[in-house]
Amino acid sequence: MMDWDGIRYFLEVARTQRVSGAAKRLGVQHTTVARRIHLLE
């Protein structure tokens, strides 16, 4: 099953070019973004 939240986080990192930038836009900690992307692997 696809993790759509993980994909959303990944796309935000691609848009901002930074995990911290994506985290700020998503309103979460940068570690949350990194963890969600890691789970996609």
mmCIF entry with sequence, helices, sheets and N, C-alpha, C, O atoms, coordinates in Angstrom:
data_MODEL
# 
_entry.id   MODEL 
# 
_entity.id                         1 
_entity.type                       polymer 
_entity.pdbx_number_of_molecules   1 
# 
_entity_poly.entity_id                      1 
_entity_poly.type                           'polypeptide(L)' 
_entity_poly.nstd_linkage                   no 
_entity_poly.nstd_monomer                   no 
_entity_poly.pdbx_seq_one_letter_code       MMDWDGIRYFLEVARTQRVSGAAKRLGVQHTTVARRIHLLE 
_entity_poly.pdbx_seq_one_letter_code_can   MMDWDGIRYFLEVARTQRVSGAAKRLGVQHTTVARRIHLLE 
_entity_poly.pdbx_strand_id                 A 
# 
loop_
_entity_poly_seq.entity_id 
_entity_poly_seq.num 
_entity_poly_seq.mon_id 
_entity_poly_seq.hetero 
1 1  MET n 
1 2  MET n 
1 3  ASP n 
1 4  TRP n 
1 5  ASP n 
1 6  GLY n 
1 7  ILE n 
1 8  ARG n 
1 9  TYR n 
1 10 PHE n 
1 11 LEU n 
1 12 GLU n 
1 13 VAL n 
1 14 ALA n 
1 15 ARG n 
1 16 THR n 
1 17 GLN n 
1 18 ARG n 
1 19 VAL n 
1 20 SER n 
1 21 GLY n 
1 22 ALA n 
1 23 ALA n 
1 24 LYS n 
1 25 ARG n 
1 26 LEU n 
1 27 GLY n 
1 28 VAL n 
1 29 GLN n 
1 30 HIS n 
1 31 THR n 
1 32 THR n 
1 33 VAL n 
1 34 ALA n 
1 35 ARG n 
1 36 ARG n 
1 37 ILE n 
1 38 HIS n 
1 39 LEU n 
1 40 LEU n 
1 41 GLU n 
# 
_struct_asym.id          A 
_struct_asym.entity_id   1 
# 
loop_
_struct_conf.conf_type_id 
_struct_conf.id 
_struct_conf.pdbx_PDB_helix_id 
_struct_conf.beg_label_comp_id 
_struct_conf.beg_label_asym_id 
_struct_conf.beg_label_seq_id 
_struct_conf.pdbx_beg_PDB_ins_code 
_struct_conf.end_label_comp_id 
_struct_conf.end_label_asym_id 
_struct_conf.end_label_seq_id 
_struct_conf.pdbx_end_PDB_ins_code 
_struct_conf.beg_auth_comp_id 
_struct_conf.beg_auth_asym_id 
_struct_conf.beg_auth_seq_id 
_struct_conf.end_auth_comp_id 
_struct_conf.end_auth_asym_id 
_struct_conf.end_auth_seq_id 
_struct_conf.pdbx_PDB_helix_class 
_struct_conf.details 
_struct_conf.pdbx_PDB_helix_length 
HELX_P HELX_P1 AA1 TRP A 4  ? THR A 16 ? TRP A 4  THR A 16 1 ? 13 
HELX_P HELX_P2 AA2 VAL A 19 ? LEU A 26 ? VAL A 19 LEU A 26 1 ? 8  
HELX_P HELX_P3 AA3 HIS A 30 ? LEU A 40 ? HIS A 30 LEU A 40 1 ? 11 
# 
_struct_conf_type.id          HELX_P 
_struct_conf_type.criteria    ? 
_struct_conf_type.reference   ? 
# 
loop_
_atom_site.group_PDB 
_atom_site.id 
_atom_site.type_symbol 
_atom_site.label_atom_id 
_atom_site.label_alt_id 
_atom_site.label_comp_id 
_atom_site.label_asym_id 
_atom_site.label_entity_id 
_atom_site.label_seq_id 
_atom_site.pdbx_PDB_ins_code 
_atom_site.Cartn_x 
_atom_site.Cartn_y 
_atom_site.Cartn_z 
_atom_site.occupancy 
_atom_site.B_iso_or_equiv 
_atom_site.pdbx_formal_charge 
_atom_site.auth_seq_id 
_atom_site.auth_comp_id 
_atom_site.auth_asym_id 
_atom_site.auth_atom_id 
_atom_site.pdbx_PDB_model_num 
ATOM 1   N N  . MET A 1 1  ? 0.844  -1.185 0.000  1.00 0.00 ? 1  MET A N  1 
ATOM 2   C CA . MET A 1 1  ? 0.000  0.000  0.000  1.00 0.00 ? 1  MET A CA 1 
ATOM 3   C C  . MET A 1 1  ? 0.890  1.250  0.000  1.00 0.00 ? 1  MET A C  1 
ATOM 4   O O  . MET A 1 1  ? 1.925  1.287  0.665  1.00 0.00 ? 1  MET A O  1 
ATOM 5   N N  . MET A 1 2  ? 0.476  2.253  -0.743 1.00 0.00 ? 2  MET A N  1 
ATOM 6   C CA . MET A 1 2  ? 1.245  3.491  -0.845 1.00 0.00 ? 2  MET A CA 1 
ATOM 7   C C  . MET A 1 2  ? 1.092  4.345  0.405  1.00 0.00 ? 2  MET A C  1 
ATOM 8   O O  . MET A 1 2  ? 0.011  4.443  0.986  1.00 0.00 ? 2  MET A O  1 
ATOM 9   N N  . ASP A 1 3  ? 2.194  4.956  0.799  1.00 0.00 ? 3  ASP A N  1 
ATOM 10  C CA . ASP A 1 3  ? 2.196  5.893  1.916  1.00 0.00 ? 3  ASP A CA 1 
ATOM 11  C C  . ASP A 1 3  ? 2.084  7.302  1.322  1.00 0.00 ? 3  ASP A C  1 
ATOM 12  O O  . ASP A 1 3  ? 3.092  7.940  1.017  1.00 0.00 ? 3  ASP A O  1 
ATOM 13  N N  . TRP A 1 4  ? 0.858  7.767  1.165  1.00 0.00 ? 4  TRP A N  1 
ATOM 14  C CA . TRP A 1 4  ? 0.632  9.056  0.504  1.00 0.00 ? 4  TRP A CA 1 
ATOM 15  C C  . TRP A 1 4  ? 1.198  10.220 1.303  1.00 0.00 ? 4  TRP A C  1 
ATOM 16  O O  . TRP A 1 4  ? 1.650  11.203 0.715  1.00 0.00 ? 4  TRP A O  1 
ATOM 17  N N  . ASP A 1 5  ? 1.184  10.131 2.632  1.00 0.00 ? 5  ASP A N  1 
ATOM 18  C CA . ASP A 1 5  ? 1.791  11.199 3.429  1.00 0.00 ? 5  ASP A CA 1 
ATOM 19  C C  . ASP A 1 5  ? 3.296  11.257 3.181  1.00 0.00 ? 5  ASP A C  1 
ATOM 20  O O  . ASP A 1 5  ? 3.869  12.341 3.074  1.00 0.00 ? 5  ASP A O  1 
ATOM 21  N N  . GLY A 1 6  ? 3.929  10.100 3.091  1.00 0.00 ? 6  GLY A N  1 
ATOM 22  C CA . GLY A 1 6  ? 5.360  10.064 2.804  1.00 0.00 ? 6  GLY A CA 1 
ATOM 23  C C  . GLY A 1 6  ? 5.676  10.691 1.464  1.00 0.00 ? 6  GLY A C  1 
ATOM 24  O O  . GLY A 1 6  ? 6.666  11.409 1.323  1.00 0.00 ? 6  GLY A O  1 
ATOM 25  N N  . ILE A 1 7  ? 4.842  10.423 0.489  1.00 0.00 ? 7  ILE A N  1 
ATOM 26  C CA . ILE A 1 7  ? 5.035  11.010 -0.841 1.00 0.00 ? 7  ILE A CA 1 
ATOM 27  C C  . ILE A 1 7  ? 4.848  12.521 -0.784 1.00 0.00 ? 7  ILE A C  1 
ATOM 28  O O  . ILE A 1 7  ? 5.584  13.268 -1.429 1.00 0.00 ? 7  ILE A O  1 
ATOM 29  N N  . ARG A 1 8  ? 3.875  12.964 -0.021 1.00 0.00 ? 8  ARG A N  1 
ATOM 30  C CA . ARG A 1 8  ? 3.653  14.410 0.141  1.00 0.00 ? 8  ARG A CA 1 
ATOM 31  C C  . ARG A 1 8  ? 4.889  15.067 0.766  1.00 0.00 ? 8  ARG A C  1 
ATOM 32  O O  . ARG A 1 8  ? 5.304  16.146 0.342  1.00 0.00 ? 8  ARG A O  1 
ATOM 33  N N  . TYR A 1 9  ? 5.468  14.418 1.764  1.00 0.00 ? 9  TYR A N  1 
ATOM 34  C CA . TYR A 1 9  ? 6.674  14.947 2.401  1.00 0.00 ? 9  TYR A CA 1 
ATOM 35  C C  . TYR A 1 9  ? 7.825  14.970 1.397  1.00 0.00 ? 9  TYR A C  1 
ATOM 36  O O  . TYR A 1 9  ? 8.563  15.952 1.316  1.00 0.00 ? 9  TYR A O  1 
ATOM 37  N N  . PHE A 1 10 ? 7.977  13.886 0.633  1.00 0.00 ? 10 PHE A N  1 
ATOM 38  C CA . PHE A 1 10 ? 9.037  13.809 -0.370 1.00 0.00 ? 10 PHE A CA 1 
ATOM 39  C C  . PHE A 1 10 ? 8.898  14.931 -1.399 1.00 0.00 ? 10 PHE A C  1 
ATOM 40  O O  . PHE A 1 10 ? 9.882  15.584 -1.746 1.00 0.00 ? 10 PHE A O  1 
ATOM 41  N N  . LEU A 1 11 ? 7.694  15.150 -1.878 1.00 0.00 ? 11 LEU A N  1 
ATOM 42  C CA . LEU A 1 11 ? 7.474  16.200 -2.872 1.00 0.00 ? 11 LEU A CA 1 
ATOM 43  C C  . LEU A 1 11 ? 7.785  17.580 -2.313 1.00 0.00 ? 11 LEU A C  1 
ATOM 44  O O  . LEU A 1 11 ? 8.300  18.440 -3.028 1.00 0.00 ? 11 LEU A O  1 
ATOM 45  N N  . GLU A 1 12 ? 7.481  17.796 -1.053 1.00 0.00 ? 12 GLU A N  1 
ATOM 46  C CA . GLU A 1 12 ? 7.772  19.096 -0.443 1.00 0.00 ? 12 GLU A CA 1 
ATOM 47  C C  . GLU A 1 12 ? 9.276  19.305 -0.324 1.00 0.00 ? 12 GLU A C  1 
ATOM 48  O O  . GLU A 1 12 ? 9.760  20.420 -0.515 1.00 0.00 ? 12 GLU A O  1 
ATOM 49  N N  . VAL A 1 13 ? 10.020 18.246 -0.012 1.00 0.00 ? 13 VAL A N  1 
ATOM 50  C CA . VAL A 1 13 ? 11.485 18.355 0.014  1.00 0.00 ? 13 VAL A CA 1 
ATOM 51  C C  . VAL A 1 13 ? 11.998 18.670 -1.390 1.00 0.00 ? 13 VAL A C  1 
ATOM 52  O O  . VAL A 1 13 ? 12.904 19.488 -1.548 1.00 0.00 ? 13 VAL A O  1 
ATOM 53  N N  . ALA A 1 14 ? 11.435 18.036 -2.394 1.00 0.00 ? 14 ALA A N  1 
ATOM 54  C CA . ALA A 1 14 ? 11.843 18.316 -3.772 1.00 0.00 ? 14 ALA A CA 1 
ATOM 55  C C  . ALA A 1 14 ? 11.554 19.772 -4.136 1.00 0.00 ? 14 ALA A C  1 
ATOM 56  O O  . ALA A 1 14 ? 12.356 20.409 -4.819 1.00 0.00 ? 14 ALA A O  1 
ATOM 57  N N  . ARG A 1 15 ? 10.439 20.292 -3.693 1.00 0.00 ? 15 ARG A N  1 
ATOM 58  C CA . ARG A 1 15 ? 10.082 21.692 -3.998 1.00 0.00 ? 15 ARG A CA 1 
ATOM 59  C C  . ARG A 1 15 ? 11.011 22.679 -3.305 1.00 0.00 ? 15 ARG A C  1 
ATOM 60  O O  . ARG A 1 15 ? 11.463 23.651 -3.912 1.00 0.00 ? 15 ARG A O  1 
ATOM 61  N N  . THR A 1 16 ? 11.294 22.426 -2.031 1.00 0.00 ? 16 THR A N  1 
ATOM 62  C CA . THR A 1 16 ? 12.080 23.377 -1.247 1.00 0.00 ? 16 THR A CA 1 
ATOM 63  C C  . THR A 1 16 ? 13.579 23.111 -1.311 1.00 0.00 ? 16 THR A C  1 
ATOM 64  O O  . THR A 1 16 ? 14.378 23.976 -0.952 1.00 0.00 ? 16 THR A O  1 
ATOM 65  N N  . GLN A 1 17 ? 13.970 21.913 -1.768 1.00 0.00 ? 17 GLN A N  1 
ATOM 66  C CA . GLN A 1 17 ? 15.375 21.504 -1.849 1.00 0.00 ? 17 GLN A CA 1 
ATOM 67  C C  . GLN A 1 17 ? 16.036 21.350 -0.484 1.00 0.00 ? 17 GLN A C  1 
ATOM 68  O O  . GLN A 1 17 ? 17.260 21.256 -0.399 1.00 0.00 ? 17 GLN A O  1 
ATOM 69  N N  . ARG A 1 18 ? 15.238 21.324 0.588  1.00 0.00 ? 18 ARG A N  1 
ATOM 70  C CA . ARG A 1 18 ? 15.783 21.178 1.943  1.00 0.00 ? 18 ARG A CA 1 
ATOM 71  C C  . ARG A 1 18 ? 14.767 20.470 2.824  1.00 0.00 ? 18 ARG A C  1 
ATOM 72  O O  . ARG A 1 18 ? 13.566 20.729 2.743  1.00 0.00 ? 18 ARG A O  1 
ATOM 73  N N  . VAL A 1 19 ? 15.264 19.572 3.666  1.00 0.00 ? 19 VAL A N  1 
ATOM 74  C CA . VAL A 1 19 ? 14.384 18.896 4.623  1.00 0.00 ? 19 VAL A CA 1 
ATOM 75  C C  . VAL A 1 19 ? 13.815 19.916 5.603  1.00 0.00 ? 19 VAL A C  1 
ATOM 76  O O  . VAL A 1 19 ? 12.633 19.864 5.943  1.00 0.00 ? 19 VAL A O  1 
ATOM 77  N N  . SER A 1 20 ? 14.655 20.840 6.054  1.00 0.00 ? 20 SER A N  1 
ATOM 78  C CA . SER A 1 20 ? 14.183 21.834 7.020  1.00 0.00 ? 20 SER A CA 1 
ATOM 79  C C  . SER A 1 20 ? 13.153 22.772 6.398  1.00 0.00 ? 20 SER A C  1 
ATOM 80  O O  . SER A 1 20 ? 12.209 23.189 7.070  1.00 0.00 ? 20 SER A O  1 
ATOM 81  N N  . GLY A 1 21 ? 13.326 23.104 5.128  1.00 0.00 ? 21 GLY A N  1 
ATOM 82  C CA . GLY A 1 21 ? 12.343 23.944 4.439  1.00 0.00 ? 21 GLY A CA 1 
ATOM 83  C C  . GLY A 1 21 ? 11.013 23.239 4.290  1.00 0.00 ? 21 GLY A C  1 
ATOM 84  O O  . GLY A 1 21 ? 9.955  23.843 4.466  1.00 0.00 ? 21 GLY A O  1 
ATOM 85  N N  . ALA A 1 22 ? 11.069 21.959 3.964  1.00 0.00 ? 22 ALA A N  1 
ATOM 86  C CA . ALA A 1 22 ? 9.840  21.173 3.845  1.00 0.00 ? 22 ALA A CA 1 
ATOM 87  C C  . ALA A 1 22 ? 9.143  21.071 5.194  1.00 0.00 ? 22 ALA A C  1 
ATOM 88  O O  . ALA A 1 22 ? 7.922  21.200 5.285  1.00 0.00 ? 22 ALA A O  1 
ATOM 89  N N  . ALA A 1 23 ? 9.926  20.838 6.236  1.00 0.00 ? 23 ALA A N  1 
ATOM 90  C CA . ALA A 1 23 ? 9.349  20.720 7.576  1.00 0.00 ? 23 ALA A CA 1 
ATOM 91  C C  . ALA A 1 23 ? 8.638  22.007 7.978  1.00 0.00 ? 23 ALA A C  1 
ATOM 92  O O  . ALA A 1 23 ? 7.547  21.969 8.546  1.00 0.00 ? 23 ALA A O  1 
ATOM 93  N N  . LYS A 1 24 ? 9.251  23.124 7.687  1.00 0.00 ? 24 LYS A N  1 
ATOM 94  C CA . LYS A 1 24 ? 8.647  24.416 8.029  1.00 0.00 ? 24 LYS A CA 1 
ATOM 95  C C  . LYS A 1 24 ? 7.325  24.602 7.291  1.00 0.00 ? 24 LYS A C  1 
ATOM 96  O O  . LYS A 1 24 ? 6.333  25.017 7.889  1.00 0.00 ? 24 LYS A O  1 
ATOM 97  N N  . ARG A 1 25 ? 7.309  24.294 5.990  1.00 0.00 ? 25 ARG A N  1 
ATOM 98  C CA . ARG A 1 25 ? 6.081  24.446 5.202  1.00 0.00 ? 25 ARG A CA 1 
ATOM 99  C C  . ARG A 1 25 ? 4.992  23.473 5.631  1.00 0.00 ? 25 ARG A C  1 
ATOM 100 O O  . ARG A 1 25 ? 3.804  23.790 5.559  1.00 0.00 ? 25 ARG A O  1 
ATOM 101 N N  . LEU A 1 26 ? 5.402  22.274 6.083  1.00 0.00 ? 26 LEU A N  1 
ATOM 102 C CA . LEU A 1 26 ? 4.432  21.260 6.496  1.00 0.00 ? 26 LEU A CA 1 
ATOM 103 C C  . LEU A 1 26 ? 4.017  21.404 7.960  1.00 0.00 ? 26 LEU A C  1 
ATOM 104 O O  . LEU A 1 26 ? 3.050  20.782 8.400  1.00 0.00 ? 26 LEU A O  1 
ATOM 105 N N  . GLY A 1 27 ? 4.752  22.226 8.711  1.00 0.00 ? 27 GLY A N  1 
ATOM 106 C CA . GLY A 1 27 ? 4.417  22.442 10.114 1.00 0.00 ? 27 GLY A CA 1 
ATOM 107 C C  . GLY A 1 27 ? 4.792  21.280 11.016 1.00 0.00 ? 27 GLY A C  1 
ATOM 108 O O  . GLY A 1 27 ? 4.101  20.988 11.992 1.00 0.00 ? 27 GLY A O  1 
ATOM 109 N N  . VAL A 1 28 ? 5.913  20.608 10.674 1.00 0.00 ? 28 VAL A N  1 
ATOM 110 C CA . VAL A 1 28 ? 6.388  19.481 11.480 1.00 0.00 ? 28 VAL A CA 1 
ATOM 111 C C  . VAL A 1 28 ? 7.883  19.648 11.730 1.00 0.00 ? 28 VAL A C  1 
ATOM 112 O O  . VAL A 1 28 ? 8.521  20.535 11.163 1.00 0.00 ? 28 VAL A O  1 
ATOM 113 N N  . GLN A 1 29 ? 8.434  18.789 12.584 1.00 0.00 ? 29 GLN A N  1 
ATOM 114 C CA . GLN A 1 29 ? 9.871  18.793 12.850 1.00 0.00 ? 29 GLN A CA 1 
ATOM 115 C C  . GLN A 1 29 ? 10.623 18.211 11.652 1.00 0.00 ? 29 GLN A C  1 
ATOM 116 O O  . GLN A 1 29 ? 10.082 17.384 10.918 1.00 0.00 ? 29 GLN A O  1 
ATOM 117 N N  . HIS A 1 30 ? 11.865 18.645 11.458 1.00 0.00 ? 30 HIS A N  1 
ATOM 118 C CA . HIS A 1 30 ? 12.653 18.118 10.333 1.00 0.00 ? 30 HIS A CA 1 
ATOM 119 C C  . HIS A 1 30 ? 12.908 16.621 10.476 1.00 0.00 ? 30 HIS A C  1 
ATOM 120 O O  . HIS A 1 30 ? 13.037 15.913 9.476  1.00 0.00 ? 30 HIS A O  1 
ATOM 121 N N  . THR A 1 31 ? 12.981 16.137 11.717 1.00 0.00 ? 31 THR A N  1 
ATOM 122 C CA . THR A 1 31 ? 13.186 14.699 11.920 1.00 0.00 ? 31 THR A CA 1 
ATOM 123 C C  . THR A 1 31 ? 11.986 13.895 11.434 1.00 0.00 ? 31 THR A C  1 
ATOM 124 O O  . THR A 1 31 ? 12.143 12.767 10.967 1.00 0.00 ? 31 THR A O  1 
ATOM 125 N N  . THR A 1 32 ? 10.798 14.462 11.540 1.00 0.00 ? 32 THR A N  1 
ATOM 126 C CA . THR A 1 32 ? 9.597  13.787 11.046 1.00 0.00 ? 32 THR A CA 1 
ATOM 127 C C  . THR A 1 32 ? 9.665  13.634 9.536  1.00 0.00 ? 32 THR A C  1 
ATOM 128 O O  . THR A 1 32 ? 9.344  12.573 8.999  1.00 0.00 ? 32 THR A O  1 
ATOM 129 N N  . VAL A 1 33 ? 10.078 14.683 8.857  1.00 0.00 ? 33 VAL A N  1 
ATOM 130 C CA . VAL A 1 33 ? 10.198 14.626 7.396  1.00 0.00 ? 33 VAL A CA 1 
ATOM 131 C C  . VAL A 1 33 ? 11.233 13.573 7.003  1.00 0.00 ? 33 VAL A C  1 
ATOM 132 O O  . VAL A 1 33 ? 10.978 12.752 6.122  1.00 0.00 ? 33 VAL A O  1 
ATOM 133 N N  . ALA A 1 34 ? 12.383 13.594 7.643  1.00 0.00 ? 34 ALA A N  1 
ATOM 134 C CA . ALA A 1 34 ? 13.441 12.635 7.320  1.00 0.00 ? 34 ALA A CA 1 
ATOM 135 C C  . ALA A 1 34 ? 12.976 11.201 7.568  1.00 0.00 ? 34 ALA A C  1 
ATOM 136 O O  . ALA A 1 34 ? 13.250 10.310 6.764  1.00 0.00 ? 34 ALA A O  1 
ATOM 137 N N  . ARG A 1 35 ? 12.282 10.981 8.665  1.00 0.00 ? 35 ARG A N  1 
ATOM 138 C CA . ARG A 1 35 ? 11.799 9.637  8.996  1.00 0.00 ? 35 ARG A CA 1 
ATOM 139 C C  . ARG A 1 35 ? 10.776 9.150  7.977  1.00 0.00 ? 35 ARG A C  1 
ATOM 140 O O  . ARG A 1 35 ? 10.822 7.994  7.556  1.00 0.00 ? 35 ARG A O  1 
ATOM 141 N N  . ARG A 1 36 ? 9.852  10.021 7.578  1.00 0.00 ? 36 ARG A N  1 
ATOM 142 C CA . ARG A 1 36 ? 8.823  9.626  6.609  1.00 0.00 ? 36 ARG A CA 1 
ATOM 143 C C  . ARG A 1 36 ? 9.432  9.291  5.258  1.00 0.00 ? 36 ARG A C  1 
ATOM 144 O O  . ARG A 1 36 ? 8.986  8.358  4.589  1.00 0.00 ? 36 ARG A O  1 
ATOM 145 N N  . ILE A 1 37 ? 10.448 10.044 4.851  1.00 0.00 ? 37 ILE A N  1 
ATOM 146 C CA . ILE A 1 37 ? 11.112 9.756  3.585  1.00 0.00 ? 37 ILE A CA 1 
ATOM 147 C C  . ILE A 1 37 ? 11.888 8.443  3.685  1.00 0.00 ? 37 ILE A C  1 
ATOM 148 O O  . ILE A 1 37 ? 11.894 7.646  2.746  1.00 0.00 ? 37 ILE A O  1 
ATOM 149 N N  . HIS A 1 38 ? 12.532 8.226  4.812  1.00 0.00 ? 38 HIS A N  1 
ATOM 150 C CA . HIS A 1 38 ? 13.263 6.973  5.009  1.00 0.00 ? 38 HIS A CA 1 
ATOM 151 C C  . HIS A 1 38 ? 12.321 5.772  4.912  1.00 0.00 ? 38 HIS A C  1 
ATOM 152 O O  . HIS A 1 38 ? 12.703 4.732  4.376  1.00 0.00 ? 38 HIS A O  1 
ATOM 153 N N  . LEU A 1 39 ? 11.115 5.900  5.415  1.00 0.00 ? 39 LEU A N  1 
ATOM 154 C CA . LEU A 1 39 ? 10.143 4.804  5.365  1.00 0.00 ? 39 LEU A CA 1 
ATOM 155 C C  . LEU A 1 39 ? 9.702  4.490  3.941  1.00 0.00 ? 39 LEU A C  1 
ATOM 156 O O  . LEU A 1 39 ? 9.216  3.391  3.675  1.00 0.00 ? 39 LEU A O  1 
ATOM 157 N N  . LEU A 1 40 ? 9.863  5.435  3.024  1.00 0.00 ? 40 LEU A N  1 
ATOM 158 C CA . LEU A 1 40 ? 9.516  5.191  1.624  1.00 0.00 ? 40 LEU A CA 1 
ATOM 159 C C  . LEU A 1 40 ? 10.522 4.261  0.947  1.00 0.00 ? 40 LEU A C  1 
ATOM 160 O O  . LEU A 1 40 ? 10.191 3.589  -0.030 1.00 0.00 ? 40 LEU A O  1 
ATOM 161 N N  . GLU A 1 41 ? 11.736 4.223  1.460  1.00 0.00 ? 41 GLU A N  1 
ATOM 162 C CA . GLU A 1 41 ? 12.796 3.419  0.822  1.00 0.00 ? 41 GLU A CA 1 
ATOM 163 C C  . GLU A 1 41 ? 12.535 1.937  0.948  1.00 0.00 ? 41 GLU A C  1 
ATOM 164 O O  . GLU A 1 41 ? 13.329 1.128  0.466  1.00 0.00 ? 41 GLU A O  1 
# 
